[in-house]
Amino acid sequence: MHRTAAPRFRKHLIALAASAALAPHGAWALDLAQSPPGTVEPYVSPNVIISIDDSGSMEYRLDSEASTSNNQTTPNVDGTWPASSKRINVLKYTMVGSGGTGGIFRDTTLLPDKKIRLSWQAMWNNGGSTDALNVNSSTMKTNSMRRLNTAHRNNFISFISNLKASNGTPSHLMFKQADEYMRQPLGTSSAWASDPGTTGNPYLACRRSYHIMMTDGRWNGTAYDVPDTSKRDNATNLTLPDSNVYGGSNATERAKTALYRDTVNNTLADWAFYSWANPMQTSGLTGTMQPAADYRKAPATENFGKDTANKDAILERYWNPRYNPATWTHMVTYTIGFSTVSTTWPGAPTIFGPTEQTPFGYDGSFRDFVTGTKTWPTMDNENKRSLDLWHAALNGRGRFYAVTKGEDLEKAFREIFGQINTATDPDLSASATSGSNISRSEVGRYTAAYEPTNDWKGFVTAERLKPDGTSVSDSGWNGKNTADKLDALATISTRLILSWSDKWDTSKYRGGVPFKWASDEANLSTAQKVWLQKNVGGTDQGATKGQERLEYIRGERSKEGSDDTGYTTAKPYRERQSRQGDIINSDVWYVGPPAGDSLLKGYANFVRNEKSRQPMIYVGGNDGMLHGFSTADGQEKLAYVPQGVIPTLTLLTDPQYNNKHRYFVDGSPMTGDIDANGGIQDPTDPNYAAFVPDWRTYLVGTLGLGGKGYFVLDVTNPTATASPSGIPGFAEGNAQTLVKLDRTRGSTEAAPICGAMTGAEKTMCDKVVEEDKDIGHITSRPVRDTTDTARTTQITRMNNNRWAVVLGNGYNSTNQRPVLLIQYLDGLRELVRLPTTTQAAGTGNAKDNGLGAPRVVDLDGDGRIDVAYAGDNLGNMWKFDLTSATPGNWKVAFGGSPLFTAQGPAALNNASRTKIQPISTAPTVRANDRKKQTGSGPTATTSRVGGMMVAFGTGRNVDAADPSNVDVQSLYSVLDNTRYRYAGTGASKRLEVHPGGGSCPNGADCVPAPAALGTGVATAKLAQQKFTDVSGENAKVDIVDELKLETWGNYNGWYMDLPAVGERLLKPLEFYDATNLLTVWSQVPAKGSNVDPNVESCESTSVDGERQYRTFVNIMDGKRPTFQIVDLNLDKKYDAADKDVSRVPVTKGPHSLVRGKKEIKDYDGKGNFTDNAPPPEESMRPSWRQIR
């Protein structure tokens, strides 16, 4: 991790950059947010009615044979069911499992408490369950609509468990009763009540309702008609509540709805249409229903292909059954046909089912129904009635699942509930991959998520990206996530959770300790335990309460109260849905076996000894700790509670926390390989032979918005025992060995008072207090190596041969100034600070300021970093000169001035640019490989531009007011013209900045003097580029001021303003497949967090969701790619039809670019991907040939 470039590029930077030269709180600057903007939109639990077929045929075999001796009640070991299994047994196992485990309704991940509201009914209620014959009731019954909680869940489980099969299949009655129930007058017992049976108001119009009808096939019995016969699916000129007309007055208008229409009355499809089209409630409700999210994003039309008459089956978005445009109270219908007869209809032999049947797809005779080439048949004979289930699902804007295999019944129910839950999918915060190429083998991907409406639960999921682009769950995790794994622990005593004791112990702080209660100071100090003893009001409640709170943080659940039943003296602490808390701003960091290419002494042995090391992922959580999970099975191997969060851990136990969220360990971890012995690595040194290196993998973590500072752990050996080479493993007894350093502080924590101390303790205390004044909230993501994104460049070797982590000091430090922090990881682990200013706090560049993450650069490929670039909160891009072997000579470049200061316009296309543009992400750099012409005509000369292009974007999203900020932000790539030369020889040979010289500006021997660019684009002489809209939010990059041979002498880089209101750059820039093309991820962040997520409301307009864009642009000249990357029209070609588009909207959340066999796939956090064209082979990649 000590190198910033792969060997292939080792000389690249120096060859071009050197050119001829080689030749107090309450008044903090920022009001940092304490909950994620836009993610606490109130969730309104949907109403779900489940209708179960307990007719006689449910006793039949799966293959529809009428009798069976097989009474198997659980599936085979591989999850399949024999064809001879009874349908009723498969249903029971699917819904409630066996022996108290398994089943859809015991899966509290899919269906956690309060996720849905549930009611149920059975055709005959042969099992005699209380009230289950009819869901329609004006008073509260056992099966009436209620929030899904433990008691209601158990009642449903009992109902399913008691099912027996007998009698006919009166499916109409199920539809009729479900519809009538939802139309009952509003009241405390109404399905629309705020808390049915307890509280009536408010009755929310935005509450969605669903009917899931599970039957084994064809209906019989009374065919009840809908109450208002003018609102069947064969209606003409029916004006829907939103004024759209169904079945218009002429043939053209009626053709739009041909899919839904038939020529017969009294069908299940009529009931499904009636429940969707005819408002369930028309008055007395609060708020409004909004169209489903997927409808709002859907294309205007969709062509499903040719029908049997060779006509295009085209549907407008409103009439497309994929989507639900309803803006009134309605009920969506899902149907499940559980038998082989659900896919056959002998009485209608010309109708063909779709290719996909669980659920039914959109080919087969679907296309004929769309065009009107075929119409739905009459239901006069039972051998056609399976089609009514398909038709009903389309009319009800749901889906039809034709289930012929026992194991597919669970799939059907899971998918249906998954679609119902879509409105509150977890927010995806970060992802990591175990590689960047899937062309030859699978790559692991690990995605973090959080659920604000599920008591701020968080987790990481694992999947494998396959060479064909698909993704599957990682089999080693058994379909579980990390929260599932933690919640399954029988006892929390097995968890390895460490912390840091601030107790002074002879000559140092005690350091790493188990996060466990002790009556003395063997673990936490007395002062730390007092923090846990205090309640949220600050009252010290004694050691017993302190220990209870510590055990709660460790995962003890026995003293949690209940939001439903209340909190008591015996159960006073906040109810959680999981031991694991939310993961919001922390990146997931993957750590495999060491794989660097260092030639330093001992590293090859380290790689060899650790080649079988268990891969891990690390991520910070707002449950108060960093977590380390095994990638093999998702089990937690290590957790760490930084000392800086201990003063506020009590807040996590407060029952009011769920609507007073705050951050804890919200920063991102990173790891790197270092030699903990440091120092001697020169073979000519007389002590070299005796030098024994000690290679380790260290993790550096930060608190982000949860607090100030950073911590360091040794994560070399994630097993419980020592490695063969003697490296200690993850065990409590190794706490002081594993926890190397903790420089974290709470946001409101006062500095230690050193006055009463003496000797070494006072000296250390005074030193820490002074240094802490320059340490703030470090919120930046780790800076990754541009040629190996699995590595960070921030953990590195310095020019004095010592190992360090290089950090920006972040926001809200006491001194308020931007400071580069160089924290040594070897020796005594001292801290070196390089401030950019000596101004007093609150003045000049020390007012409301702080430094972001640095991009460190090894210019000559010797494995030691030479310079660092980092931006600050006031728009300054700083450069630090670290070339010297003497730390005292490290300094801010350009005589203490920034390389460039960004300022933007008050509005797009405004010529005046005076607005501060904060820089919150690390820049990306590349040696300038272009040429410039000096003079003209026969005397013109050509030379290399040289220097370094420093690319970065502006914008910020850490202050509570930031999401609403609409200042224009920009993308920049500016030229650092500095050249370098070697000084010293042998072991002391280092680069130094060349002061300039020769016949400048046009002489062949000219070495330009290093020059800062100043403030603003005019002073800096930056060329302008712009976005031009192509279609919707798709755009191309166009030239305003072209950078080319003839003009490079006039400019020092380029810029372009981001076009969307509120758009900014919050993620580091990446190079596209090792080319000069930047991949730019820019966001309009979500906003609207002042909402209690636990109070149901229709006020969805209080939240504006995140929008994200991906742009490709050349770092050198700001031009769009010379080859087409984006497939705009989705024809799987990359050509002129894609209109030069290089900017597209993409889904929110994390994205990963992974190379496939023939394309580069952009995966989002949900497993969806889009294909992008790779660059022409080698044509865009820097090469030795280009730089010679």
MIMAR-863931 format. One record per residue (C-alpha): x, y, z; residue in three letters. Coordinates in steps of 0.2 Angstrom, whole numbers, plus 2048, in hexadecimal, padded with zeros to 3 digits. Each point is the difference from the previous one (the first is absolute). Example, Ala and Ser with C-alpha at 12.3 -4.5 7.8 and 13.67 -1.06 7.14 Angstrom:
// residues 2
83E7EA827ALA8068117FDSER
***
This chain:
// residues 1188
800800800MET80F80B800HIS8008047EDARG7F480B7F6THR8037F87EFALA8027EF7F9ALA8127FC7F9PRO7F98037EFARG7FE812804PHE80E80280CARG80A80C7F4LYS7F18097F9HIS7FD80E80CLEU812805802ILE8047FF7EDALA7F380C7FCLEU7FF80B80FALA813802801ALA8028027EDSER8108097FCALA804803813ALA8057EE802LEU80680A7F6ALA7608278C1PRO7EF7F77FCHIS7F080A7FEGLY80980A7F3ALA8077F37F5TRP8038067EEALA7F47F27F9LEU7F07FA807ASP8047EE7FBLEU7F17F57FCALA7FB7F280BGLN7F47F67F5SER8017FC7EEPRO7F780D7F5PRO7F07F97F8GLY8007EF807THR7F480380EVAL7F18027F5GLU7F17F980APRO7FC7EE7FBTYR7EE7FC7FFVAL7FD7ED803SER7F67F97F2PRO7F07F6803ASN8017EE7FAVAL7F27F37FFILE8057EE7FDILE7F27F47FASER8047EE801ILE7F87F27F7ASP7FC7F180CASP7F57F77F3SER8017ED7FEGLY80C8017F2SER80D80780CMET8027EE806GLU8057FB7EETYR8127FD7FBARG80B80D7F8LEU7FE7F77EFASP7EC801802SER7FE7EE804GLU7F17FF80BALA8077F480DSER8117FE809THR8077F680ESER80F80D802ASN7FD80A80FASN8118087FFGLN7FF81180ATHR8128077FCTHR8098017F0PRO80F7F57FBASN811805805VAL8038097F0ASP7F080A803GLY7F67F87F3THR7EF7F7802TRP7FB7EF7F8PRO7F28017F4ALA7F67F480BSER80080D80FSER7EF807806LYS7FD8127FBARG7FA804811ILE8107FA808ASN80A80A7F4VAL7F6810804LEU8027FE813LYS8127FE7FFTYR80280E7F4THR7F780C80BMET8057FB812VAL80E7F37FEGLY8017F180CSER8057FE812GLY7FF812804GLY80D8057F3THR7FF8057EDGLY7F28067F6GLY7FC8117F8ILE7F7806810PHE80F7FC80CARG80C8097F5ASP801811809THR80C8067F3THR7F37FF7F2LEU7F280580CLEU80680880FPRO7F480780DASP7F580F7FALYS8067FD7EELYS7EF7FC7FAILE7EE7FF807ARG7F87EF7FDLEU7EF7F87FFSER7FB7EF7FATRP7F27F57FBGLN7FD7EE7FAALA7F37F97F4MET7F97F480CTRP80A802810ASN8007ED802ASN80D80280EGLY7F480980BGLY80B80F803SER7F780F808THR7F780B7F4ASP80B7FB7F1ALA7F17FC7F5LEU7FD8127FBASN80C80F801VAL7F180C7FEASN7FB806811SER7FB811807SER8077FB811THR8117FA805MET8037ED7FELYS80F7F5802THR8038017EDASN7FD8127FESER80C80D7F9MET80E80380DARG812805800ARG80B7F17FFLEU8077FD811ASN8047F080ATHR7EE7FD806ALA7F88037EFHIS80E7F67F7ARG7FD7F180CASN7ED8017FDASN8047FF7EDPHE80C7F1803ILE7F37F780ASER7F38037F2PHE80C7F97F3ILE8057F180BSER7EE7FB803ASN7FB8007EDLEU7F77F17FALYS7FA7FC7EEALA7EE7FD7FBSER7F18067F5ASN80080B7F0GLY80980F7FATHR7F5810802PRO80E80D7FASER7F380D7FDHIS7FB801812LEU812803805MET80180F7F4PHE7EF807805LYS8047FF813GLN8118087FEALA7F980E7F6ASP7F180380CGLU80C80080FTYR80A80E7F8MET7F080A7FDARG7FA7FF812GLN7FC811808PRO80F809808LEU8027FD813GLY80B7F880DTHR7FC7EF7F9SER8038057EESER80E7F97F6ALA8058127FCTRP801805813ALA811806806SER8017F280CASP7F27F47FDPRO7F67FC810GLY80980E809THR8018107F7THR7F68077F1GLY8078107FAASN8098047F6PRO7F97F57F2TYR80E8027F2LEU7FB8007EEALA8127FC7FBCYS7FF7EF809ARG8027F27F3ARG7F57F1800SER8037EE7F9TYR7F67F07FDHIS80A7F07FEILE7F57F27FAMET8087EF802MET7F67F27F8THR8047EF7F8ASP7F88047EFGLY7EE8027F9ARG7F2808809TRP7EE7F9802ASN7F180480AGLY7F7811800THR80780C7F4ALA7FB810809TYR7FF8107F6ASP808811805VAL7F480C808PRO80180D7F3ASP7FF7F77EFTHR8058107F7SER8117FE807LYS8047EE7F9ARG80F7FE7F5ASP7F58017F0ASN7FA811805ALA7FF80E7F3THR804812803ASN8047FD812LEU808810807THR80D7FB80DLEU80380B810PRO80F8087F8ASP7F58057F0SER8087F37F5ASN7F37F77F6VAL7FF7ED7FFTYR7F87F87F1GLY7FE8107F6GLY7F18047F4SER8097FB7F0ASN80A7F17FBALA811809800THR7FE804813GLU7F97EF804ARG80E7F87F8ALA80C80780DLYS7F77F680ETHR7FD7F07F5ALA80C7F780CLEU7F480280FTYR7EF7FD7F7ARG7F67F17FDASP7EE7FD7FATHR7F97F7810VAL7FA804811ASN8037F9811ASN8137FC7FFTHR80E80180CLEU80780D7F4ALA7F180B803ASP803800812TRP8128047FFALA7FC80E7F4PHE7F280780BTYR80C80080FSER80D8097F7TRP7F580C7F6ALA7F380580CASN80680A80FPRO7FF7F6810MET7FD81080BGLN7FB8117F9THR80080B80FSER806801812GLY8127FC7FBLEU81080B802THR80D8027F3GLY8007FA7EETHR8067F07F7MET80F8027F5GLN8037F57F1PRO80C7F2803ALA8138057FFALA8037F47F1ASP7F28087F7TYR807812802ARG8117F97F8LYS7F87F67F2ALA8028037EEPRO7F18087F7ALA7FD7F17F5THR8067EE800GLU8007F47F1ASN7FE7EE805PHE8037F97EFGLY7F67F97F2LYS7F07F7803ASP7FA7F17F6THR7F980C7F2ALA8118097FFASN7FA80F809LYS80A80A80CASP7F97FE812ALA803811807ILE7F9807810LEU801812806GLU807801812ARG7EF803808TYR7F97F07F9TRP80F7F6802ASN7FD7F280DPRO812801806ARG7FC810809TYR7F280780BASN7FB8127FDPRO7F280180CALA7FE81080ATHR7F17FA80ATRP7FD7F380ETHR8007F07F7HIS8057EE802MET80E7F77F6VAL7FC7ED7FDTHR80D7F27FFTYR7FB7EF7FCTHR8097EF802ILE7FA7F17F7GLY8077F180APHE7FF7F17F5SER8047FA7EETHR7EE8057FBVAL804812803SER80B8007F0THR7F37F67F5THR7EF8057F9TRP7FA7F27F4PRO7F080A7FCGLY80B80E7F8ALA80D7F77F6PRO80580F7F5THR80680A80FILE8127FD805PHE808804811GLY81080A801PRO8117F9800THR803805812GLU7F27FA80CGLN806804812THR7FA80E7FDPRO7F88007EFPHE80A80A7F4GLY7FB80B7F2TYR8027F57F0ASP7F57F27FAGLY7EE8057FDSER80281080BPHE8058097F0ARG7F07FA7F8ASP7F680780EPHE8098107FFVAL7FC8037EETHR7EF7F8801GLY8047F27F4THR7FA7F580DLYS7F380380ETHR7FE7F8811TRP7F47F17FEPRO7F07FD80ATHR8017F7810MET7F17F57FDASP80B7F0802ASN80C7FC80EGLU80D7FA7F4ASN8038127FBLYS800809811ARG8127FF804SER80180F7F4LEU7F580A80CASP80F80080CLEU80C8077F3TRP7F380D7FAHIS7FB805812ALA813804804ALA80280B7F1LEU7EF809804ASN806802812GLY8118077FBARG8097F1809GLY8087F07F9ARG7FA7EE7FDPHE80B7F2807TYR7FD7EF7F8ALA8087F480DVAL8027EE7FATHR80F7FC80CLYS7FF800812GLY80F80A803GLU7FA80E7F4ASP7F180480CLEU80C80880CGLU8098097F2LYS7EF8077FBALA7FB806811PHE812807803ARG7FF80A7F0GLU7EF807803ILE805806811PHE8108067F9GLY7F680B7F3GLN7F580680EILE80F80580AASN8088097F2THR7F9811806ALA80C7FE80FTHR80F7F77F9ASP80F80280BPRO80A80F7FCASP8117FA7F8LEU80F809807SER80F7F87FAALA8087F17F7SER8107F87FEALA8067F37F3THR80E7F3802SER8078047EFGLY7FD80A7F1SER7FF7F37F2ASN7F37F27FDILE8067FB7EFSER8087F0807ARG7F87FD811SER7F380680CGLU80280F80BVAL7F9803811GLY7F680F803ARG7FB806812TYR7F280D801THR7FC80A810ALA7EE805804ALA7F580880DTYR7EE801804GLU7FA810809PRO7EF7F9803THR8067F0807ASN808808810ASP80F8057F6TRP8057EF7FCLYS80F7FD7F5GLY8097F27F7PHE80C7FA7F3VAL7FB7F47F2THR80B7F57F5ALA7FE7FA7EFGLU80B7FA7F1ARG8018097F0LEU8017F37F2LYS8098017EFPRO7EF8017F7ASP7FC81080AGLY7F37F880CTHR802800813SER7FB7F380CVAL8017FF813SER8107FA807ASP7FC7EE805SER80C80180FGLY7F480C808TRP7F17F57FEASN7F480E7FAGLY80480A810LYS807811803ASN80C80680ETHR7F180580BALA7F87EF7FFASP8117F8805LYS80180C80FLEU7EE7FD805ASP8027ED7FFALA80D80080ELEU7FA7F680FALA80B80B80BTHR8098107FEILE80F7FA80BSER8087F97F0THR8018117F8ARG8128077FFLEU7FD812804ILE80F80B804LEU802812805SER80D80D807TRP803804812SER806812804ASP8077FA810LYS812806803TRP80B7F1803ASP812804806THR8068077EFSER7F27FF7F4LYS7ED7FF7FFTYR7FA7EE803ARG7F97FF7EEGLY7F87F17F9GLY7F47F780CVAL7F07F57FFPRO7F080A7FFPHE7F97F780FLYS7FC806811TRP80C7FE80FALA7FE806812SER8118087FFASP80A8087F1GLU8067F07F8ALA7F68047F1ASN7F88127FELEU80580E80CSER7F680680ETHR7FC8107F6ALA7FA7F67F1GLN7F57F580ALYS7F8810808VAL7FB8057EETRP7F67F07FFLEU7F9801811GLN7F78117FBLYS7EF8007F8ASN7FC80C7F2VAL7FC80E80CGLY8127FF808GLY7FB7F7810THR80C7F3807ASP7F67F1803GLN80E7F5807GLY80A7F17FAALA7F27F47FETHR7F880B7F2LYS8118047F9GLY8037ED7FEGLN7EE7FE7F9GLU80380D7F2ARG8117F87FCLEU7F87EF7FEGLU7F38087F5TYR80D8077F5ILE8087EF7FFARG7EF7F97FAGLY7F77FB810GLU7ED8007FCARG7F87FB810SER7FD812807LYS7F98077F0GLU7EE807802GLY7F38017F2SER7FA80E7F6ASP7EF7F8800ASP7FE7FA812THR80B80D808GLY81080280BTYR8017FB812THR80D80080ETHR8057EE7FBALA8008047EELYS8058127FEPRO80B8007F0TYR7FC8037EEARG7F87F27F6GLU80B7FB7F1ARG7FC7F57F2GLN8127FA7FFSER81080080AARG8098097F1GLN7FD8127FDGLY7FF80B7F0ASP80E8027F4ILE7FF8107F7ILE80F8097FBASN80D7F3803SER8087F77F2ASP8017ED800VAL8137FC7FFTRP8057EF7F9TYR8117F8807VAL8067F17F7GLY8117F7802PRO80F80D7FEPRO8038027EDALA80C80F7FFGLY80F8007F5ASP80C80880CSER8137FB7FELEU803805812LEU8087F480CLYS7F57F3807GLY7F08047F6TYR8017F17F4ALA8017F580FASN7F1809808PHE7F67FE7F0VAL8057ED7FFARG7FC7FD813ASN7EF8097FFGLU7FA7FA7EFLYS7F27F5808SER7FA80E80BARG7ED801802GLN7FA80F7F6PRO7F680C80BMET7F580F7FDILE80080F80DTYR7F380D801VAL7FB80E80DGLY7EF7FF808GLY7F580C80AASN7FD7F380DASP811807808GLY80D7F57F8MET80A7FB7F1LEU7FC7EE7FAHIS80B7F37F8GLY7F77F27F7PHE8077F07F8SER7FC8007EDTHR7FF7ED801ALA7EF80080AASP7FC811806GLY8047FD812GLN80780E80BGLU8137FD805LYS803810808LEU7F8810806ALA808810807TYR7F880E80AVAL80B8107FEPRO80280A810GLN7F980F7F7GLY7EE7F9800VAL8007FA812ILE7F9810807PRO7F07FF7F5THR7FD7ED7FFLEU7F280380DTHR7F68087F2LEU7FE7EF7F7LEU7F67F980FTHR7F480F800ASP7EE7FB7FBPRO7FF8117F7GLN8107FC7F5TYR7F77FA7F1ASN7FA8127FCASN810808807LYS80D7F67F6HIS812804801ARG8107FA7F9TYR80D7F6809PHE80D7F77F6VAL7FB8077EFASP8118027F8GLY8087F47F4SER80D7F4804PRO80F7FC7F5MET80F7F4801THR8127FF7FBGLY80F7F5802ASP80E80880AILE8117FB808ASP7FC804812ALA813800803ASN80380D7F3GLY8108087FCGLY80E7F77F8ILE7FD7FA7EEGLN8108057F7ASP80A7F17FCPRO81080B801THR7FD804812ASP80C7F680CPRO7F17FC80BASN7F57F97F2TYR8057EE802ALA7FB800813ALA7F08097FDPHE7F07F6803VAL7F18077F8PRO7EF7FD807ASP7F38017F3TRP7ED803805ARG7F08057F9THR7F980F809TYR7EF807800LEU7FC813802VAL7EF805804GLY7F7811803THR7F0805808LEU7FA80B7F2GLY7F180A806LEU8007F6810GLY80F808807GLY8128077FELYS80F7F67FCGLY8067EF7FBTYR8067EF807PHE80C7F37FBVAL7FE7ED801LEU80B7F17FBASP7F57F57F6VAL80E7F57F9THR7F97EF807ASN7ED7FF801PRO8017EF807THR7FE7FD813ALA8117F8802THR8128067FBALA8057FD7EESER80E7F47FCPRO80C80F7FFSER7FB805812GLY7F480F7FCILE7F380180EPRO7EE7FC7FBGLY7EF808804PHE7FF7FD813ALA7FC80A810GLU8107FC807GLY8098087F1ASN7F6811802ALA80F80B803GLN8097F87F1THR7F18027F5LEU7FB811804VAL80F80B7FBLYS7F9812802LEU7F0809804ASP8008137FCARG7ED802801THR7F680D809ARG7EE803802GLY7F980F7F7SER7FB808811THR80E7F880AGLU80A80D80AALA8137FF7FFALA8097F780EPRO80580B80EILE8137FD802CYS80480D80EGLY7FF7F380FALA80A7F37F7MET8137FF802THR80F7F87F7GLY7FE7F67F0ALA7ED800802GLU7FF8137FFLYS80C8017F2THR7F67F47F6MET7F0808805CYS8068117FBASP8067F97EFLYS7F07F87FCVAL7F580F805VAL80B80B7F4GLU7FF7F47F2GLU7EE7FD802ASP7FC8127FCLYS8047FC7EEASP7F67EF7FFILE7EE8027FAGLY7F27F57F9HIS8097F67F2ILE7F27FC7F4THR8097FC7F0SER8007EF7F8ARG8107F77FEPRO80B8057F1VAL8037F17F5ARG80E7FC7F5ASP7FB8057EETHR8077F07F9THR7FB7F480EASP7F0806809THR8027F280DALA80E80A807ARG800811809THR80F80C7FDTHR7FD809811GLN8097F2809ILE8128027FATHR812802802ARG808811802MET8108077FAASN8087FD811ASN7FC7EE7FDASN7F380080EARG7EE7F97FDTRP7F180C803ALA7EE8037FCVAL7FE8117F8VAL7EF808803LEU7F78117FEGLY7FC807811ASN7ED8017FCGLY7F380C806TYR7FC809811ASN8127FF807SER80380D80ETHR80C8097F5ASN7F58007F1GLN80E7FF7F4ARG8057F47F2PRO80E7F4806VAL8087F17F9LEU8027F380DLEU80E7F37FEILE7FD7F380EGLN80F7F4801TYR7FB7EE802LEU8117FA805ASP80B80480FGLY7F880B80DLEU7F28047F4ARG803813801GLU7F580D7F6LEU80780C7F4VAL7F580F7FCARG80280B7F0LEU7F480F802PRO7FD80B7F1THR7FE81080ATHR805807810THR7F180B801GLN7F6801810ALA7F07F5801ALA7F28097F8GLY80A80B7F4THR8057FE7EEGLY8047EE7FAASN7FD7FB813ALA7EE804800LYS7F37F27FEASP80D7F67F7ASN8087EF800GLY80A7F47F4LEU7F87F27F6GLY8087F07FBALA8118017F8PRO8067F87EFARG8127FB804VAL80C7FD7F1VAL8107F67FEASP80880A7F2LEU80F7F57FDASP7F97EF804GLY80C7FD80FASP7F27FB80BGLY80081080AARG7F480E7FEILE8068117FAASP7F180C7FFVAL7EE800806ALA7F280A7F9TYR7F080480BALA7F180C7FFGLY7F880A80EASP7F0807805ASN8038117F9LEU8047F97EEGLY813800802ASN80A7F27F7MET8107FE80ATRP8107F77FCLYS80C7FA80DPHE8127FD7FCASP8067F0809LEU80F7FC7F5THR80D80380ESER8077F280BALA7FF80C80ETHR7EE803807PRO805811806GLY8018057EDASN7EF7FA7FBTRP7F580F7FCLYS7F28087F7VAL8058027EEALA8008117F6PHE80780A80FGLY7F07FC80AGLY7F38047F3SER7F47F47F9PRO8027F97EFLEU7EF8077FBPHE7F0807808THR7EF7FB7F9ALA7F280D7FFGLN7F07FD7F7GLY7F180A7F9PRO7F0805809ALA7F77F77F2ALA8047F67F1LEU80780A7F1ASN80380F80CASN8108097FBALA804805812SER8097F380AARG802805812THR7F77F280ALYS80B7F480BILE8007EE7F9GLN8057F480EPRO80A7F17FBILE7FC7F180BSER8077F17F5THR8127FC7FCALA8078067EFPRO8067F47F3THR8108037F7VAL8097FB7F0ARG8108067F7ALA7FB80B7F2ASN8047F77EFASP7FC80E7F4ARG80A80B7F5LYS8008127FDLYS80580B7F2GLN80A810802THR80180D7F3GLY7F87FE7EESER8057FC7EFGLY8117F97FBPRO808805811THR7F37F880BALA8067F380CTHR7F87F2809THR8037FA812SER7F87F680DARG7F480A80CVAL8067F580EGLY7FB802812GLY7F17F8809MET7EE8017FDMET7F7801810VAL7ED7FC7FEALA7F380380DPHE7EE805802GLY7F780B80DTHR7F27FF80CGLY7FC7FA811ARG7F37F680AASN805800812VAL7F780F808ASP7EE7FF804ALA7FC80D7F3ALA80B7F97F2ASP7F27F57F8PRO7F68107FCSER80F80A7F9ASN7FD8047EEVAL8118097FCASP8077FB7F0VAL80F7F4802GLN80D7FB7F3SER80C7F37F9LEU8128067FETYR8107FA7F9SER80E80C804VAL8137FF7FBLEU80D80080DASP80F8047F6ASN80E7FB80DTHR80F7F77FAARG80C7F680BTYR8127FA800ARG80A7F480BTYR80A80580EALA80C7F680AGLY8077EF7FCTHR7FF7EE806GLY7F47FD80FALA7FD813801SER7FB8037EELYS7EF809800ARG7F780B7F4LEU7FF812803GLU7F680E7F8VAL8098087F1HIS800813802PRO7FF8037EEGLY80D8067F3GLY8068007EEGLY7FA80B7F2SER7EE802804CYS7F28017FBPRO8047F97EEASN8127F9802GLY8037ED7FEALA809800810ASP7F2809809CYS7FB7FA811VAL7F180A807PRO801806811ALA7F27F980BPRO7F180B800ALA7EF800809ALA7F18047F5LEU7F780C80BGLY7EE802804THR7F27FD7F3GLY8007FA7EEVAL8048107F8ALA81080380ATHR8057EE7FFALA7FD8007EDLYS7F57F17FFLEU7F77FB7F0ALA7ED7FD801GLN7F67F17FBGLN7EE7FD802LYS7F27F3800PHE7F38007F2THR7EF7F7803ASP7FC7F27F3VAL7F17F8807SER7F8801812GLY80F80180CGLU80C7F87F4ASN80D80C7F9ALA8108017F7LYS81080A804VAL80380E7F4ASP80F80B7FDILE7FF813804VAL813803800ASP80A7F27F8GLU8107FA807LEU80B7FB7F2LYS8128017FALEU7FD8127FAGLU7F7806810THR8087F780FTRP80C80E802GLY7F280B804ASN7F87F680ETYR8037F7810ASN7F37F3800GLY7ED8007FETRP7EF801809TYR7EE7FD7FEMET7F180480BASP7F47F2805LEU7EF8037F9PRO7F37F980CALA7FA80B80EVAL8097FB810GLY80C7F47F7GLU8117FD807ARG80E7F4801LEU8017F6810LEU8097F07FALYS8127FF7FAPRO8038007EDLEU8067F07F8GLU8097FC7F0PHE7F67F67F4TYR8097F07FCASP812807803ALA7FD80E7F2THR801813802ASN7ED800801LEU7F8805811LEU7F17F7806THR7F780E809VAL7F27FB80DTRP7F6810804SER7F180180BGLN7F180B805VAL7FF7FA812PRO7F07FB808ALA7F980D80CLYS7F280180DGLY8057F7810SER7F580980DASN7F37F2800VAL7FD7F380DASP8027F07F6PRO7F47F780DASN7F180B7FDVAL7F67FB7F1GLU7FC80F7F5SER7FD8037EDCYS80B80F800GLU80C7F97F4SER8048117F8THR80B80380FSER80D7F57F9VAL8098037EFASP8097F07FCGLY8127FF7FAGLU8048027EDARG8107FA7F9GLN8098027F0TYR80F7F87F8ARG80B8097F4THR80F7FB7F5PHE80D80E7FCVAL8128017FCASN80B80680EILE80C8097F4MET7F580B7F6ASP7EE7FE807GLY7FA7F87F0LYS7F37F27FEARG8077EF7FCPRO8067FD7EETHR7F67EF800PHE7EE7FD805GLN7FF7F9812ILE7EE802803VAL7F27F67F8ASP7F380D800LEU7F37F77F5ASN8037EF808LEU8037F77F0ASP8107F8806LYS80A80B7F4LYS80B80E803TYR7FE80C7F1ASP7FA8107F9ALA7EE7FC805ALA806803812ASP8038127FCLYS811802809ASP7F77FF811VAL80D7FF80ESER7F580680EARG7F17F5806VAL7F57FF810PRO8047F180AVAL7F77F880FTHR805807811LYS80C7F880CGLY8107F77FEPRO8067FA7EEHIS80E7F57FBSER8087FF7EFLEU8067EE7FDVAL8087FA7F0ARG7F77F27F7GLY8047F57F1LYS7FC80D7F3LYS7F980F80AGLU80280A810ILE7F17FE80BLYS7FA80D80BASP7F77F780FTYR7F580A80CASP7FD7FA812GLY7F17F67FCLYS8097F47F3GLY7FA8097F1ASN80D8057F2PHE8028097F0THR80D7FC7F3ASP80D80C7FAASN80C7FF7F2ALA8127FD805PRO80E80B7F8PRO8077FA7F0PRO80E7F4804GLU80F80B807GLU7FB80F7F6SER7FB80B80FMET80C7F980DARG810809804PRO80F7F67FBSER813800800TRP8008047EEARG7F5810803GLN80C80680DILE8117FD7F9ARG
***
